[in-house]
């Protein structure tokens, strides 16, 4: 997005407005804020419930629009990505937010009945997954815990949960949401978080890439649009610039790159750089953000079978290639031990998984040029895939990897970095590397055999504590944290406007937890039935988000229907489809 300052006439009384549609939308929201302030928690919950129902009702149209945007074959299993990252998380998110409002309405905390625990450093944790028997069956072996910031105890967490909905009549003005152009549920989920967690009415501007979604999102969000609590806008850079600087806007939330964030906050060119260095923003209002970065995957050495190596190679290929590689939390660097006796076998399997994964169009603007940039930076890198559009960087001297660690390619580019250590020493050095040398703090993955985790014991817990990332996934992809409505999603706390890294603030967080620090996701090291044979408590087969899952489209569609109306009768079809994947 271009972020030059708006013309002087933009908010001048009596002047001709360059964007009267934006002015009208914001004027509507100014009135709608009054309506929203007068709504009871019960009324708000009913609106969420209606949005939930409409999401499922229009889910097929939503997926069709996403398939057209991304140039997918409508018959491809990859269509499952659009079910599971589009209508599915909005359906689960609205249901979870509604449940939190119901507890507030009853005079209790959204954390009433929650399962609390402890984490290293005396932290308090809140169980976000599983929360019921259906979670335990559909995501068997997966879990998610929200770690609270140090010093927040159980009583404080319960007291403060609910955020702005603890005083619903006290609204916070108009918020702008600048929608993402990759995952189609991001924009509506961010809109709901502004509306519920922060009690702000919302002007959502879609990313031009996703303009095909406007008719669907208009129907899905109609209950909120009809009362003036939400307005949807489209347009390019000039509309976004005008919108964020408008006098009627109180807050901005964006998803994108740190470069775009800095352009919005400080401006562009030499003057923007000067302002950033001096921390002199041109944006006269608060901004929150989710900005991605270079996401690492740390592979802890252990004793793996050939099946383990193949499965985890597909797992990491998925972490990179899901949605074509256009994810803020897509893995970009795999950190391995050069002393691991299975290192070469694993890297060979990873190369094959990247090479043979289903081909797809490079739909996101600039992808080809970013891939070309990676090839120029790493001339010895392997070019993989049907058209050579995937890049695997290996076998370089440590210092030669610098561009990979400091550039978010947002394209199918992956590197393998070797560290000359083993055991706990490797884990500690890997943590230091990803904390200090990688840009961004959104998500980090750890792959480790259960036996390795047991052998490390307290040192594994120390590894988790040391990683400064907003989501940590152990034998899972951090994308599972995104899909978990009751988990938090965002950067590790503490970033500033002029050193924003992966952003400021969190979203999703349907339990409305105050002062979260991170979410830790765990999954099974092996799929069923090998998990059961190796005494892992999981019956999950290959996850449907794997790019190699053959029935992902059917499973994603069935899961979305289940999210709309959970029922025991829906489970057999889901299980049957998942097992064929």
WOGILIN-V924770 format. One record per residue. N is the residue number from 1. RES is the residue in one small letter. OMEGA is omega as a letter, one per 20 degrees, with the letter a starting at -180 (NA if undefined). Layout:
N_RES_OMEGA, N_RES_OMEGA
//
This chain:
1_x_r, 2_x_a, 3_x_r, 4_x_a, 5_x_a, 6_x_r, 7_x_a, 8_x_a, 9_x_a, 10_x_a, 11_x_a, 12_x_a, 13_x_r, 14_x_a, 15_x_r, 16_x_a, 17_x_r, 18_x_a, 19_x_a, 20_x_r, 21_x_r, 22_x_r, 23_x_a, 24_x_r, 25_x_a, 26_x_r, 27_x_r, 28_x_a, 29_x_r, 30_x_r, 31_x_a, 32_x_r, 33_x_r, 34_x_r, 35_x_a, 36_x_a, 37_x_a, 38_x_a, 39_x_r, 40_x_r, 41_x_r, 42_x_r, 43_x_r, 44_x_r, 45_x_r, 46_x_r, 47_x_r, 48_x_r, 49_x_r, 50_x_r, 51_x_r, 52_x_a, 53_x_r, 54_x_r, 55_x_a, 56_x_a, 57_x_a, 58_x_a, 59_x_a, 60_x_r, 61_x_r, 62_x_a, 63_x_r, 64_x_r, 65_x_a, 66_x_r, 67_x_r, 68_x_r, 69_x_a, 70_x_r, 71_x_r, 72_x_r, 73_x_a, 74_x_a, 75_x_a, 76_x_r, 77_x_r, 78_x_r, 79_x_r, 80_x_r, 81_x_a, 82_x_r, 83_x_a, 84_x_r, 85_x_r, 86_x_a, 87_x_a, 88_x_a, 89_x_r, 90_x_r, 91_x_r, 92_x_r, 93_x_r, 94_x_r, 95_x_a, 96_x_r, 97_x_r, 98_x_r, 99_x_r, 100_x_r, 101_x_r, 102_x_r, 103_x_r, 104_x_r, 105_x_a, 106_x_r, 107_x_r, 108_x_a, 109_x_r, 110_x_r, 111_x_r, 112_x_a, 113_x_r, 114_x_r, 115_x_a, 116_x_r, 117_x_r, 118_x_r, 119_x_a, 120_x_a, 121_x_r, 122_x_a, 123_x_r, 124_x_r, 125_x_r, 126_x_r, 127_x_r, 128_x_r, 129_x_i, 130_x_r, 131_x_a, 132_x_a, 133_x_r, 134_x_r, 135_x_a, 136_x_a, 137_x_a, 138_x_r, 139_x_a, 140_x_r, 141_x_r, 142_x_r, 143_x_r, 144_x_r, 145_x_r, 146_x_r, 147_x_r, 148_x_r, 149_x_a, 150_x_r, 151_x_r, 152_x_a, 153_x_a, 154_x_a, 155_x_r, 156_x_r, 157_x_r, 158_x_a, 159_x_a, 160_x_r, 161_x_a, 162_x_r, 163_x_a, 164_x_r, 165_x_r, 166_x_r, 167_x_a, 168_x_a, 169_x_a, 170_x_a, 171_x_a, 172_x_r, 173_x_a, 174_x_r, 175_x_r, 176_x_r, 177_x_r, 178_x_a, 179_x_r, 180_x_r, 181_x_a, 182_x_a, 183_x_a, 184_x_r, 185_x_a, 186_x_a, 187_x_r, 188_x_r, 189_x_r, 190_x_r, 191_x_r, 192_x_a, 193_x_r, 194_x_a, 195_x_a, 196_x_a, 197_x_a, 198_x_r, 199_x_r, 200_x_r, 201_x_a, 202_x_r, 203_x_r, 204_x_r, 205_x_r, 206_x_r, 207_x_a, 208_x_r, 209_x_a, 210_x_a, 211_x_r, 212_x_a, 213_x_a, 214_x_a, 215_x_a, 216_x_a, 217_x_r, 218_x_r, 219_x_a, 220_x_a, 221_x_a, 222_x_r, 223_x_r, 224_x_r, 225_x_a, 226_x_r, 227_x_r, 228_x_a, 229_x_a, 230_x_r, 231_x_r, 232_x_a, 233_x_r, 234_x_r, 235_x_a, 236_x_a, 237_x_a, 238_x_r, 239_x_r, 240_x_r, 241_x_r, 242_x_a, 243_x_a, 244_x_a, 245_x_a, 246_x_a, 247_x_a, 248_x_a, 249_x_a, 250_x_a, 251_x_r, 252_x_r, 253_x_a, 254_x_r, 255_x_a, 256_x_a, 257_x_r, 258_x_r, 259_x_r, 260_x_r, 261_x_a, 262_x_r, 263_x_r, 264_x_a, 265_x_a, 266_x_a, 267_x_a, 268_x_r, 269_x_a, 270_x_a, 271_x_r, 272_x_r, 273_x_r, 274_x_r, 275_x_r, 276_x_a, 277_x_a, 278_x_a, 279_x_r, 280_x_a, 281_x_r, 282_x_r, 283_x_a, 284_x_r, 285_x_a, 286_x_r, 287_x_r, 288_x_a, 289_x_r, 290_x_a, 291_x_r, 292_x_a, 293_x_r, 294_x_a, 295_x_r, 296_x_r, 297_x_r, 298_x_r, 299_x_r, 300_x_a, 301_x_r, 302_x_r, 303_x_a, 304_x_r, 305_x_r, 306_x_r, 307_x_r, 308_x_a, 309_x_a, 310_x_a, 311_x_a, 312_x_r, 313_x_r, 314_x_r, 315_x_a, 316_x_r, 317_x_r, 318_x_r, 319_x_r, 320_x_a, 321_x_r, 322_x_a, 323_x_r, 324_x_a, 325_x_a, 326_x_r, 327_x_r, 328_x_a, 329_x_r, 330_x_r, 331_x_r, 332_x_r, 333_x_r, 334_x_a, 335_x_a, 336_x_r, 337_x_r, 338_x_r, 339_x_r, 340_x_a, 341_x_r, 342_x_a, 343_x_a, 344_x_r, 345_x_r, 346_x_a, 347_x_r, 348_x_r, 349_x_r, 350_x_r, 351_x_r, 352_x_a, 353_x_r, 354_x_a, 355_x_a, 356_x_r, 357_x_a, 358_x_r, 359_x_r, 360_x_a, 361_x_r, 362_x_a, 363_x_a, 364_x_a, 365_x_r, 366_x_a, 367_x_a, 368_x_a, 369_x_r, 370_x_r, 371_x_r, 372_x_r, 373_x_r, 374_x_r, 375_x_r, 376_x_a, 377_x_a, 378_x_a, 379_x_r, 380_x_a, 381_x_r, 382_x_r, 383_x_a, 384_x_a, 385_x_a, 386_x_a, 387_x_a, 388_x_a, 389_x_r, 390_x_a, 391_x_r, 392_x_a, 393_x_a, 394_x_r, 395_x_r, 396_x_r, 397_x_a, 398_x_a, 399_x_a, 400_x_a, 401_x_a, 402_x_r, 403_x_a, 404_x_a, 405_x_a, 406_x_a, 407_x_r, 408_x_a, 409_x_a, 410_x_a, 411_x_a, 412_x_r, 413_x_a, 414_x_r, 415_x_r, 416_x_a, 417_x_a, 418_x_r, 419_x_a, 420_x_a, 421_x_r, 422_x_r, 423_x_a, 424_x_r, 425_x_r, 426_x_a, 427_x_a, 428_x_r, 429_x_r, 430_x_r, 431_x_r, 432_x_a, 433_x_a, 434_x_r, 435_x_a, 436_x_a, 437_x_a, 438_x_r, 439_x_r, 440_x_a, 441_x_a, 442_x_a, 443_x_r, 444_x_r, 445_x_r, 446_x_r, 447_x_a, 448_x_r, 449_x_a, 450_x_r, 451_x_r, 452_x_r, 453_x_r, 454_x_a, 455_x_r, 456_x_r, 457_x_a, 458_x_r, 459_x_r, 460_x_r, 461_x_r, 462_x_r, 463_x_r, 464_x_a, 465_x_a, 466_x_a, 467_x_a, 468_x_a, 469_x_a, 470_x_r, 471_x_r, 472_x_r, 473_x_r, 474_x_a, 475_x_r, 476_x_r, 477_x_r, 478_x_r, 479_x_r, 480_x_r, 481_x_r, 482_x_a, 483_x_a, 484_x_a, 485_x_a, 486_x_r, 487_x_r, 488_x_r, 489_x_r, 490_x_a, 491_x_r, 492_x_a, 493_x_r, 494_x_a, 495_x_a, 496_x_a, 497_x_a, 498_x_r, 499_x_a, 500_x_r, 501_x_a, 502_x_r, 503_x_a, 504_x_r, 505_x_r, 506_x_r, 507_x_a, 508_x_r, 509_x_a, 510_x_r, 511_x_r, 512_x_a, 513_x_r, 514_x_r, 515_x_r, 516_x_r, 517_x_a, 518_x_r, 519_x_r, 520_x_r, 521_x_r, 522_x_r, 523_x_r, 524_x_r, 525_x_a, 526_x_r, 527_x_r, 528_x_j, 529_x_a, 530_x_r, 531_x_a, 532_x_r, 533_x_r, 534_x_r, 535_x_r, 536_x_a, 537_x_a, 538_x_r, 539_x_a, 540_x_r, 541_x_r, 542_x_a, 543_x_a, 544_x_r, 545_x_r, 546_x_r, 547_x_r, 548_x_a, 549_x_a, 550_x_a, 551_x_a, 552_x_a, 553_x_r, 554_x_a, 555_x_r, 556_x_r, 557_x_a, 558_x_r, 559_x_r, 560_x_r, 561_x_r, 562_x_r, 563_x_r, 564_x_a, 565_x_a, 566_x_a, 567_x_r, 568_x_a, 569_x_r, 570_x_a, 571_x_a, 572_x_a, 573_x_r, 574_x_a, 575_x_a, 576_x_r, 577_x_a, 578_x_a, 579_x_r, 580_x_a, 581_x_NA
//
